[in-house]
Amino acid sequence: MKKRGLNFLTGHKVTGGTNNGDSATINVEPVKGGESISLTADNVLIATGRRPVTKGLGLENVGINVNDKGIIPINANF
């Protein structure tokens, strides 16, 4: 992908951005701390990870089971 001019920044968070019409300017900084950088691009794709936060909710007290990853199992009807 780098040969095609795509740049990936993992472990960073977006702290601001500006729509410039035909381009965008995005301010990012490393999640673990460090210097902020500003990037200008024609297109920007932001993807974030998600994880369940079910520990400590007392779900077992109301009969809701979770798997080993903390996810509530569902069927085809949710």
C-alpha positions as CSV (number, residue, x, y, z in Angstrom):
1,M,0.0,0.0,0.0
2,K,2.9,2.4,0.6
3,K,3.9,2.0,-3.0
4,R,0.5,3.4,-3.9
5,G,1.1,6.5,-1.7
6,L,-1.0,5.3,1.3
7,N,0.3,6.1,4.8
8,F,-0.9,4.2,7.9
9,L,-0.5,5.6,11.4
10,T,-1.3,3.0,14.0
11,G,-1.3,3.8,17.7
12,H,-2.3,7.4,17.1
13,K,-5.3,9.5,18.0
14,V,-6.9,12.4,16.1
15,T,-6.9,15.6,18.2
16,G,-8.4,17.9,15.6
17,G,-9.0,18.5,11.9
18,T,-10.1,21.0,9.3
19,N,-12.0,20.5,6.1
20,N,-10.2,22.5,3.4
21,G,-12.7,21.8,0.6
22,D,-10.7,19.5,-1.6
23,S,-8.4,18.3,1.2
24,A,-8.3,17.9,4.9
25,T,-5.8,18.8,7.6
26,I,-5.7,16.4,10.5
27,N,-3.8,16.7,13.8
28,V,-2.6,13.4,15.3
29,E,-0.5,12.4,18.3
30,P,0.8,9.1,19.5
31,V,-1.6,7.4,22.0
32,K,1.3,6.7,24.4
33,G,2.4,10.3,24.3
34,G,4.7,12.3,22.0
35,E,4.8,15.1,19.7
36,S,1.7,16.1,17.7
37,I,1.9,16.1,13.9
38,S,-0.3,17.7,11.2
39,L,-1.1,15.9,8.0
40,T,-2.8,17.1,4.9
41,A,-4.5,14.6,2.6
42,D,-7.1,14.3,-0.2
43,N,-9.0,11.5,1.8
44,V,-8.8,10.4,5.4
45,L,-10.0,7.1,6.8
46,I,-10.2,6.7,10.6
47,A,-10.8,3.3,12.1
48,T,-11.0,2.6,15.8
49,G,-11.1,-0.6,17.8
50,R,-13.9,-1.5,20.1
51,R,-14.1,-3.9,23.0
52,P,-16.9,-4.8,25.4
53,V,-17.1,-3.3,28.8
54,T,-19.3,-5.7,30.7
55,K,-17.1,-6.6,33.7
56,G,-18.6,-5.4,37.0
57,L,-22.1,-4.7,35.6
58,G,-23.6,-7.6,37.6
59,L,-25.0,-9.3,34.4
60,E,-24.7,-12.7,36.1
61,N,-27.2,-11.5,38.8
62,V,-29.9,-11.0,36.1
63,G,-29.2,-14.2,34.2
64,I,-27.2,-12.7,31.3
65,N,-24.1,-14.8,30.4
66,V,-21.0,-13.5,28.8
67,N,-18.2,-15.4,27.0
68,D,-14.6,-15.4,27.9
69,K,-14.0,-12.1,26.1
70,G,-16.8,-10.4,27.9
71,I,-19.2,-10.4,24.9
72,I,-22.9,-11.1,25.4
73,P,-23.7,-14.0,22.9
74,I,-26.6,-13.3,20.6
75,N,-28.6,-15.2,18.0
76,A,-29.6,-14.3,14.5
77,N,-32.4,-12.1,16.0
78,F,-29.9,-10.2,18.3
